[in-house]
Amino acid sequence: MSSSAQAGVTITLGILFIIGATTAIVVWSWHRLQQHRADAVAMAAYRKLAEEAVANQGELRDEMRKLAEHMSAVEQLMRDVG
């Protein structure tokens, strides 16, 4: 094989390597972007769930306070009757 043919093969292989590496980097970057988008959606859903849990916890606390007041009233009534 002559040196010009060998140089042509080397240049062709180099170009193919660069194209392959560029394609691999683009695919890897796209995959990471999609993964970050999915993580952001999941985090938003988790944040919404946490906000709802806090709101529900406040409502439960109010209901428990009311129930405790009613129980105190019932206990007092039982003491007064009994």
NORJOGI-V626649 format. One line per field, one symbol per residue. ss: DSSP state (@ for helix, = for strand, . for the rest). phi: phi as a letter, one per 30 degrees, with the letter a starting at -180 (. if undefined). A space follows every 50 residues. Layout:
BEGIN
ss=???
phi=???
END
This chain:
BEGIN
ss=..@@@@@@@@@@@@@@@@@@@@@@@@@@@@@@@@@@@@@@@@@@@@@@@@ @@@@@@@@@@@@@@@@@@@@@@@@@@@@@@@.
phi=.ddddddddddddddddddddddddddddddddddddddddddddddddd dddddddddddddddddddddddddddddddd
END
